[in-house]
Amino acid sequence: MKRDLLIIFAVVLGLVLTTSTLNAHHSFAAQYDVNKPTRIEGTVTKVEWMSPHVYFYVAVEIDGRVVNYGVENGAPNRLFRQGWQPDTLKAGDEVTVDGSLARDGSPLVNASEVTMNGRRLFAGSSNPDDREN
């Protein structure tokens, strides 16, 4: 009886862990719209360098108010191959981000390119139409 409960517990725990991992990773088309290209310019407020995607946040002034955009980049290992390092972006840096907006209208961008101090870096986008990544 105890062995059966242990097996059930292990299976349930495995399903929970797998489900949370799957929810964390998504396809480009599920969240972003290639027909909504955008360019945002602003100040980096936070950087999260972790798997499965590197995120940073940019304070963008729009019509006199500040909107904090989340910017999704590729996986850390892909960004390393593109020339990024964990300290490439820091809070306070001024950036221009080209990418695609979220389908749901939230302030979220899948970056294809980030420009900082005149230096262009490809962002390891998951956009299948982004040929340069």
N, C-alpha and C positions, 0 to 999 in steps of 0.2 A: 504494500500500500504506500509506504513512504517513498519507495523507488518510483512508483507511478507518479506521485505528486512532484517529485524532483524532475522527472522527465517533462511533465506538463509545464512546470515553472520554467525550465530551460527553454522550451519551445516558445512560450509566451514572451520571455525576455528577449530571445532572438528576434521574434517578429517585431517587438517594440523598437529594438535598436535598428533593425533594417528599415522599418517604416520611417523613423526619424531621419535616417541618413538619406533616404530617397526623397523625402520632402525638402531637404536642404539643397538638393541638386535638381536642376530643372533644365529643360531645353530652352533655347533662345526664343523660339516661336511661341512657347507657352506663356512667356512673361513680357516679351518686347515686340514692338511692331516695326518692322523694317521700313514701313511706309511713313514712319514718324521720325525722320532724322532731326537731330537737334544739335545745337552748339550752345554750351553754357560757359560762362566766364565768372570766376569768383575766387574766394579764399578757402583753402582746405581747412576744415575744422577738426577732422579726425581721420585716422588711417587704421584699418583692420587688416593686417597681413596674416591671413590664415586660409586653410583649405576649406571648402573646395574652390572659393573665389576670394580674391583680394577686393575689399571695398574701401572706398574713401568717401568722405562727405564734403560737399562744397557749398558754402554760403553764397547765394546768388541774389543780387538785388533786382527785383522785378516790380516796376511801378511804385517805387518808394518803400517796398517791404522786402524783408529778407526771407528767402525760401532755402532751406537746407536740403540739397539734393543728395541722394545716395547714388554712388557711381560704382557699378560692378565692372570688374576687370576679369581677366582670365585667372587660371590657377597659378599659385606661386611658382611652380617649376616652369610654366610657360612664360611667365613674366621675366624670370631669370634669363631665359633664352632670348628675350626681347631687349635685354640690357638693363632691366630694373634691378634694384636692390631694396631690401626692407626700408632703408632710409632715403630712398629716392624722393619720396613725398613726405612732407612734415606739415603739421598744423601751422598755418600762417602763410604757406606758399600760395602764390597766385597762379592759377591754372586756367587753361581753355580745354574743354572736353568736347570732342565730337563723338556722337553715338546715336543710339536709338532710344526713344522714350518707352516707358512702360505702357502696356495696353490699357491698364485700368486708370490711367491719368494721374497716378501718384508721381511725386517728384523722384523718380528713379530712372537712371540712364545706364544702358549697357554701352560702355565706352569702346570705341574702335581706335581712338587716338587721343593722347593727352599731350598738350604742349605746355612747357614750363621753362621760363627763362630762354625762350627761343629754341629750345630743344624739343623735337617731336619724338614721342615714344609710342609705339604700337601697344595696345592694351590687351592683347591676347583675347579679343572678343570671341564669344561663342556664336556670333552671327555667321551662318553658313555662307552668306553672300559677301562677307568681308575677305576678299582675296589676299590682302596683305598680311594677314595673321596666320 
